[in-house]
């Protein structure tokens, strides 16, 4: 197994509560290794860019306001781009975009926002699934207790998120989808 210093990573700034959640579901590590076919890797791959001259890398030990995404070492990562249609009689353009992670290993600000948004979406799916299951299976459980139970389970401290934020999200979700609507979940597979 490689040590953290041997893994090429791209840093993503995230909210403290999201970082705590990721540390919990990722075995205490702030380095997420996405599956090669995962949505997260697709988002990362799409936003890899050249490292800017003023970039200061995240230390190998990590940072308190970032998580890191492992980047697969490959001289040539190809992915399809179907934005151009083939015109009869003309030469067919190369349908692949090649990303060389030796040079393109930095997530630009747009990419960081896209990754952070995807991870926050995963957090919200997990939270809403938990609340739906907890309250649906135990009618005597209060929303207050369910929220605190969720935070305890995922090691989320109340310094980084408030009860009111989670309660409002739950009520908005319940109002939009109804109290008996099941949560459509995606796997937490990064």
N, C-alpha and C positions, 0 to 999 in steps of 0.2 A: 504494500500500500504506500502510495506517495504521501509525503508530508505536505503540510499546507504551503511550505516554501517552494515546492516543486510544481504546484498547480498554477497555471496561468488563469487569472481571474479578472473580471470587470466589476468595479464597485458600483453600487446603486444606493443612493441615499433614500432611506425609508423612515416613516414615523416610528417613534420608540415602541409603541404598542405592537406594531407590525413586526418589528425586529424581535421582540420578545416571543411573539407567536411563532415566527420562523425558527428561532433558536429551539423552541419546545418541540415542534414537529420534525425538526431536522437533527435531532439527537444532540443538541447543544452546540452545533457548528453554525457559524455564520456563512459558510460556503455552501451554496446550493449547486448540486450537480444535476442539471436537467437531463431528462432522457432525450436521445437524439431525435425522437419522433414527437416530442412534447410541444405543446403550444408555447411554453416558456422559451424553449430553445429556438423556435421559429421567430419569436419576437426579438430575442437577443441577436440572432443571426442577421435579421433584417436591418438592425441598427448598428452593427459593428462599423467602426470608423477608424481612420488613422489617428494615432495619438497626437494631440496638439502639443506644440512646443512648451506651453506653460503648465502642462499637467503635472500634478504632484501625486504619485501613486499612494494608495492606501498601504500602510505598513503590513508586513506579513502576519502580524498578530491581530490585524483587523482594526475596526474603528467602532466607536459606540453609536454612531448615527448611520452606519452603512451595513449592508449585507454584500456578499460577493457571489457572483455567478461564475462557476467554472466554465472555461472556454475550452472546447475540444481542440487539441493541437492537430492541425491538419494544414497541409500546404495548399489544399484546394478543397473548399467546401462548395458544392454546387447546389443551387436550388432553382426551381423553375419560376419563370416570370411569364405569365400568360397575358400580359397587358397588350401585346401587339398581336394582331390577327395576321394570318398568312394571306398574302394577296397572290392570286394565281398569276403566273407569268413572271413573277419577281423572285429573286433569290431569297430563300427562307432564312430569316435572322436566327442567330444562335439563341435557343430558348432558355439557356441557362445563364445565371449570374454566378460568377466565381468569386468567392470570398477567401482570401488567404489570411488565416488567423495569425500568421507570424507578423504581418503588418497591420492588419485590421483587428485590433483587440481592445478597443476602447468603446465604451458606450457613450455616445453623445448625449446631450441633455434631453433631446426628444426620446431617445432610446431608454434613458434612465426613467423618464416619466412613464413610458409605455410599460416597462417592466414593473415599476412600483404600482401602477394601476392594476396590472394583472395580478400581482401578489395581494393587493388590497381586495380585489374581487374574490380571490380564493379565501381570504380571511372572512369576508362577509358571508360567503356561501357556507363556510364551516360554522360560523356563529349562528346563522339563521337555521341551519340544519339541526344544530345542537338545541336551540331554543324550541323548535318545532317538536323534536323528539322528547325533550325533557318535560315540556308542558303538556304535550299530548299523551304521554304515558303516565304522568303523575298529576292528576287534576288538583291535588292538594298543594302542589308546589307553587309558590308565588313567583312572579316575574323577577322580583328582587333577588330571591334565593337562586333562581336559575341563572341569572346574570353573574352573580358572585361565584356560583359553582363553575360556570364556563371560564371565568377569569382564573380561578384557582387551578382548574384542570390544565389550562394552557400557560400557566405561570405569567399571567399578565397583571402587572401591578397597577393599582389605582392612581399612581403618580403619573402614569403615561396615558391613561384613558379614564373617562369618567363614567360613572353609572348612568348619568343622564344621557350621554351620547349613545350608549348601547340601548338604553330604554327607548329613546326616540327612534333609533333605527329599527328596533323590533316593532314598535307601534306603526311606523310608516309601512314596513313590510307587510304586517298583518292587515292593515287597512287596504293596501293595494291588492294583496293576494287572497284575502279572506283568512279567517282563523283556522279553517280545516284544509287549506291548500298545502299539499306537500311541497317541499323545497326541491327544486331540480338541482341535483348536486353534480359537480364535476369532481373527478378524483383530485386529491391533493398531490398527485404525482408531479413533482417539479421537473 
